[in-house]
Amino acid sequence: MGQGRITRLGVWGLILWHFLASNKVTAIDHEGFCSTTTFAYRDALGKAILFFEGQRSGKLPESQRVKWRGNSALSDGKPENVNLIGGYYDAGDNVKFGWPMAYSVSLLSWAAVEYQREISSVNQLGYLRGAIRWGTDFILRAHTSPTTLYTQVGDGNADHQCWERPEDMDTPRTLYRITSDLPGSEAAAESAAALAAASIVFKKVDSIYSSRLLNHSKSLFEFADKHRGSYQASCPFYCSYSGYQDELLWAAAWLYKASEDNKYLNYVLSNQGWSQVASEFSWDNKFAGAQMLLAKEFFGGNKQLSLFKIHVESFVCALMPGSSSVRIETTPGGLLYIRDSSNLQYVTSATMLLFLYSKTLNTAHINGLQCGSAHFSASQISAFAKSQVDYILGKNPMKMSYMAGFGSKFPLQIHHRGASIPSIGAHPAKVSCNDGYSSYYHSSNPNPNVHVGAIVGGPDSNDQFKDLRTDYSHAEPTTYMNAAFVGSVAPLLAQSEQEYLHFFLTNRKKY
C-alpha cells in the first residue's frame, strides 16, 4: 500500500507539473522564492543530503557526487593501530568530533524513520541511508571495546591554525578516547542513540547490519550509564554544559523505540526527575528531543510518560509567536533567534521538533496545544515551522537563501576550507597551511567550489547577513545544522503535494 501511495504522489506531481507549465501558472512569489511548489522543497532536501558527501573523510566511493572533494585522512587511527578512517568533518574544519557527528546521525535517522514515505517519493531515501551509514560505520569502528570509544580525530587547536584542504592537511591527527577510567557519558550515550535510531532505518533493508548497530548501541549505553562522567575532551570546541543526563534519557528513549525492551522504558521512568524544560535542542542539550520521543509514546497510550509530554509542550509553547508563555525571541523578519553564534542550528532543530509535535497531535487526533491563554492547532504549529524553512530558503528580508547552491542568491564565501580552495583536480599543487590563509582565507573572491546544500550559521538578530568567509559565527556550515534541516523540509513534501492537488482540483476549470 505504501508503494502505491508513493506512486500516486509521483503521478500527481507529473500531472500537476504539466498543468502548471502548460498554463503558465507561476509558482514564484514576489520575493523569488518557490513557496507554492513542492519542487523547491524537493530540491532543498536533495541538496541538504548531498552536503554530507562534501563533508566525507576517508576513501571516497565511486558513487561520490561531490567531485571537488578527494580522498583524505587515510591513516586516521594508525598511531594506536585502530582504523578510524571515514566519518565526517564536523564543519568548515578538518577535525572529526565524534559527539556532534553522532548527534547528526541521530537526526538524520529520525528524519528517515518519521518521513520515509515522503523522502522515498522524491528518490532521496537511498542517498539519506548512505549519509547515515557513512556516519554509523565510523561510530562502529570507533567503538573498539565495550568500554572504549574514540571520540575525536585531529587536534582542534592545531587544525584551526591552518587553512588547508582535507586532501592536503598535515596537522596532527591526534586521537582522543573515553574509557572506564576516563569516562564521557555524553559522547557514549549520543553514539548509542545514533546507532539505535539507525538500526530502525536499516531494519527492513539490512537486518544483519541493523542488529549489529543495535548491539553496539546497547553496549555503548551500558558504558555511558555504568561509568558516568562528563565529557570535556573536545573543549573548547564542544564542551558539555547541560550534563549527561539528557543524553542518557535520549539514548534510552531510542533504545526503547528500537528494541521494544521494557528495561529502557523503566530506565526513563526511574530517571524522569532528570527531565527539565529546555530552551534549545542542540548537540549539547537533548532534553527536548528525548521528551518528544517519549511524548509520542504517551499519546500512543503510555500515560506514565506525562511529565515528558508536559516538558516538550512547554518548549513548543516557548517557540510559538503569540504564546503567553515565556517566549524564545524572533528577529523582525520572523526567524527564531536563540543565540548569535550559528543560530540556524537551533532554528533547524526546533523546526524539526515542531513538525514532529504537529504530526503527533494529528496522529493522536488532538485538536491542539494550550499555551497559557493562547491555543495553537496542529496546523498553526506546522505553519510556523514552515515559515522557518521558508525563511532559510529565501523568504526573508535579505531575499537570499542561506543554503549554498539553492536559489538565485546564496552565500558565496562560506567558512569552509575545502570549498574555499581550488580542488586537487583544478590545482594539483599542495596548498600549505599558511598559503591557504594568505591566498584563500582572506580573499574577497567567491569560493571556487560551491558546497551545494551547506546551510550557514545565518543572519544576525536584525536579519542582516554579511557574506564574509572570516565570519565563522554566521558563515560556517555544520553537519548537525543540515541534519536537522532534513527533518524540517521532509514533512513539507507531503504538505505541498496536497496543496498542489487542491489547487489543481479547484482551478482546472478556469484554464
ROVO-490505 format. One line per 5 residues: number of its first residue (from 1); their letters; for each residue x, y, z of C-alpha. Coordinates in steps of 0.2 Angstrom, whole numbers. Example, Ala and Ser with C-alpha at 12.3 -4.5 7.8 and 13.67 -1.06 7.14 Angstrom:
! residues 2
1) AS) 62:-22:39; 68:-5:36
END
This chain:
! residues 511
1) MGQGR) 0:0:0; 14:12:4; 22:9:-13; 6:13:-21; 4:29:-12
6) ITRLG) 21:34:-17; 17:30:-35; 1:40:-34; 11:55:-27; 23:54:-41
11) VWGLI) 9:53:-54; 0:68:-47; 17:78:-46; 19:75:-65; 1:79:-69
16) LWHFL) 2:95:-59; 19:100:-66; 12:98:-83; -4:108:-78; 6:122:-71
21) ASNKV) 19:123:-85; 6:121:-99; -5:135:-92; 10:146:-87; 4:147:-69
26) TAIDH) 19:154:-59; 25:146:-43; 37:160:-39; 31:173:-27; 37:192:-27
31) EGFCS) 52:188:-17; 58:175:-29; 55:160:-18; 46:145:-24; 34:145:-10
36) TTTFA) 19:136:-18; 28:122:-26; 35:105:-20; 49:106:-32; 58:119:-21
41) YRDAL) 57:108:-6; 62:93:-16; 77:102:-22; 81:108:-5; 80:91:3
46) GKAIL) 91:83:-11; 104:97:-8; 104:96:11; 108:77:9; 121:80:-4
51) FFEGQ) 130:91:8; 136:76:18; 146:70:3; 156:86:4; 160:83:22
56) RSGKL) 166:65:20; 183:60:27; 192:44:21; 192:35:4; 178:41:-7
61) PESQR) 167:29:-16; 165:28:-35; 147:34:-32; 154:51:-24; 144:65:-32
66) VKWRG) 153:80:-25; 168:80:-37; 179:94:-29; 182:83:-14; 195:69:-14
71) NSALS) 202:55:-3; 209:62:14; 215:56:31; 218:39:26; 229:35:41
76) DGKPE) 217:40:54; 220:29:70; 236:22:64; 246:28:79; 236:17:90
81) NVNLI) 233:3:77; 214:6:75; 205:10:59; 197:27:61; 196:31:43
86) GGYYD) 180:38:37; 166:48:46; 163:67:44; 172:83:46; 162:92:58
91) AGDNV) 160:109:49; 172:120:40; 187:112:48; 196:96:46; 193:88:63
96) KFGWP) 181:73:66; 172:77:83; 163:61:87; 150:68:99; 142:80:87
101) MAYSV) 144:68:72; 134:55:82; 120:69:85; 120:72:66; 117:54:63
106) SLLSW) 103:53:76; 94:67:67; 96:60:50; 90:43:56; 75:51:65
111) AAVEY) 70:60:48; 72:43:39; 61:35:52; 47:48:53; 47:53:34
116) QREIS) 52:38:25; 37:39:13; 40:57:9; 58:56:6; 56:40:-4
121) SVNQL) 43:49:-15; 57:61:-21; 70:47:-23; 81:53:-9; 79:39:3
126) GYLRG) 94:29:-4; 105:44:-3; 99:48:15; 103:30:20; 120:32:13
131) AIRWG) 123:48:23; 118:39:39; 129:23:35; 144:34:32; 142:40:50
136) TDFIL) 137:24:58; 151:14:50; 163:26:58; 155:25:75; 156:6:74
141) RAHTS) 175:7:70; 177:20:85; 169:8:97; 184:-4:99; 179:-12:115
146) PTTLY) 164:-12:127; 172:2:137; 182:11:124; 176:24:111; 187:35:101
151) TQVGD) 178:52:101; 189:64:91; 202:63:77; 213:78:75; 220:92:86
156) GNADH) 207:106:85; 219:120:90; 232:115:78; 219:112:64; 212:130:67
161) QCWER) 229:137:65; 229:131:47; 219:134:31; 221:118:21; 211:106:10
166) PEDMD) 207:90:19; 217:81:5; 232:91:9; 231:93:28; 247:89:38
171) TPRTL) 241:94:55; 242:81:69; 229:68:68; 228:67:87; 217:53:94
176) YRITS) 205:56:109; 195:42:118; 185:38:133; 187:23:144; 180:17:160
181) DLPGS) 194:27:169; 192:42:158; 173:42:155; 162:54:144; 144:49:146
186) EAAAE) 138:62:134; 148:55:119; 145:37:123; 126:39:126; 124:50:110
191) SAAAL) 133:37:100; 121:24:107; 106:35:102; 113:37:84; 116:18:82
196) AAASI) 99:14:90; 90:26:78; 100:20:63; 96:2:67; 77:6:64
201) VFKKV) 82:14:47; 91:-2:41; 80:-15:50; 70:-20:34; 84:-17:21
206) DSIYS) 99:-25:30; 94:-34:45; 111:-40:49; 118:-23:49; 103:-17:59
211) SRLLN) 106:-30:73; 125:-25:74; 120:-7:76; 108:-11:90; 120:-22:99
216) HSKSL) 134:-9:99; 121:4:104; 116:-7:120; 134:-9:124; 138:10:122
221) FEFAD) 123:14:133; 129:2:147; 146:10:146; 139:28:147; 127:23:162
226) KHRGS) 139:12:172; 154:24:170; 146:41:172; 157:56:169; 155:72:159
231) YQASC) 164:73:143; 176:88:141; 189:81:129; 183:91:115; 183:108:124
236) PFYCS) 184:122:120; 175:117:104; 162:106:111; 160:107:130; 146:99:139
241) YSGYQ) 135:112:148; 119:103:151; 127:87:158; 125:69:153; 108:66:160
246) DELLW) 99:72:144; 110:60:133; 106:46:144; 87:49:143; 89:52:124
251) AAAWL) 98:36:121; 86:26:132; 71:33:123; 79:27:106; 84:10:113
256) YKASE) 66:8:119; 59:13:102; 72:2:93; 72:-14:104; 54:-13:112
261) DNKYL) 63:-19:128; 54:-13:143; 70:-11:153; 74:5:143; 56:12:147
266) NYVLS) 59:8:165; 75:17:164; 67:33:158; 53:32:171; 65:29:185
271) NQGWS) 75:44:180; 62:56:174; 67:68:188; 81:72:177; 70:79:164
276) QVASE) 68:98:163; 61:111:151; 74:116:138; 77:132:129; 85:123:115
281) FSWDN) 88:107:106; 106:105:101; 122:95:101; 124:99:119; 106:98:125
286) KFAGA) 95:83:120; 81:85:133; 68:92:121; 72:78:109; 70:64:122
291) QMLLA) 54:72:128; 47:72:110; 51:54:108; 43:50:124; 28:61:122
296) KEFFG) 24:51:106; 23:36:117; 12:45:129; 0:49:116; 1:31:110
301) GNKQL) -6:25:127; 8:25:139; 1:38:152; 16:36:164; 26:47:152
306) SLFKI) 16:63:156; 30:73:163; 39:72:146; 24:77:137; 22:92:148
311) HVESF) 40:97:146; 41:96:127; 24:106:126; 32:119:137; 46:120:124
316) VCALM) 34:121:109; 24:135:118; 40:145:120; 43:144:101; 26:149:95
321) PGSSS) 23:168:92; 8:174:101; 11:162:115; 8:169:133; 22:158:139
326) VRIET) 40:163:141; 45:165:123; 60:162:113; 63:178:103; 61:180:84
331) TPGGL) 70:193:73; 60:207:65; 59:196:49; 51:181:59; 66:170:62
336) LYIRD) 68:161:79; 83:168:87; 92:159:101; 110:165:101; 121:174:89
341) SSNLQ) 134:160:85; 127:148:72; 109:152:76; 102:142:62; 107:126:71
346) YVTSA) 94:130:84; 82:135:71; 83:119:61; 82:108:76; 67:117:84
351) TMLLF) 58:117:67; 61:98:66; 53:96:83; 38:107:79; 34:97:64
356) LYSKT) 36:81:74; 24:88:88; 11:93:75; 12:76:67; 10:68:84
361) LNTAH) -5:79:88; -13:74:71; -10:56:73; -17:56:91; -32:66:85
366) INGLQ) -29:80:97; -35:97:92; -20:107:98; -10:114:112; -15:127:125
371) CGSAH) 0:139:129; -7:150:143; -21:160:136; -16:156:118; -22:140:109
376) FSASQ) -12:133:94; -19:120:82; -8:107:74; -9:116:58; -4:133:66
381) ISAFA) 11:124:73; 16:117:57; 13:133:48; 25:142:59; 38:128:57
386) KSQVD) 36:130:38; 39:149:40; 56:145:47; 60:133:32; 54:146:20
391) YILGK) 65:160:29; 81:149:27; 77:146:9; 75:164:4; 59:171:11
396) NPMKM) 67:184:22; 72:202:22; 89:199:13; 79:190:0; 93:176:0
401) SYMAG) 94:158:3; 105:153:17; 109:136:8; 123:136:-4; 118:132:-21
406) FGSKF) 99:135:-18; 90:149:-27; 97:163:-36; 106:172:-21; 115:162:-8
411) PLQIH) 132:164:2; 147:163:-9; 160:164:4; 155:151:16; 168:147:30
416) HRGAS) 174:130:24; 192:125:20; 189:113:6; 176:124:-3; 187:140:-2
421) IPSIG) 202:132:-10; 203:125:-28; 201:106:-29; 215:94:-31; 209:92:-49
426) AHPAK) 210:111:-53; 225:114:-43; 236:99:-40; 250:108:-31; 249:107:-12
431) VSCND) 242:122:-3; 251:123:13; 244:129:30; 250:147:28; 247:148:10
436) GYSSY) 229:144:12; 227:159:24; 236:171:13; 229:166:-3; 212:160:0
441) YHSSN) 205:163:18; 207:182:16; 202:183:-2; 187:193:-7; 183:181:-21
446) PNPNV) 169:169:-20; 174:151:-15; 180:141:-31; 169:126:-25; 150:129:-21
451) HVGAI) 147:117:-7; 129:113:-13; 117:111:1; 128:118:15; 117:129:27
456) VGGPD) 127:143:35; 125:150:53; 113:163:46; 109:181:49; 111:192:65
461) SNDQF) 96:197:76; 91:211:64; 90:199:49; 107:206:42; 120:194:34
466) KDLRT) 137:199:28; 144:186:16; 162:185:24; 172:169:25; 181:176:40
471) DYSHA) 164:177:50; 163:159:55; 149:163:68; 137:167:53; 146:159:38
476) EPTTY) 151:142:43; 140:126:40; 139:111:51; 133:93:49; 120:94:63
481) MNAAF) 113:110:56; 110:101:39; 104:85:48; 90:95:57; 85:103:41
486) VGSVA) 82:87:33; 70:83:46; 62:100:44; 60:100:25; 54:82:23
491) PLLAQ) 37:85:30; 34:99:18; 35:87:3; 18:79:8; 10:95:13
496) SEQEY) 15:104:-4; 8:88:-14; -8:91:-5; -8:109:-9; -4:105:-27
501) LHFFL) -19:93:-28; -31:106:-20; -25:119:-32; -27:108:-47; -44:102:-42
506) TNRKK) -50:120:-38; -43:128:-54; -43:116:-68; -60:123:-75; -53:140:-76
511) Y) -40:135:-89
END
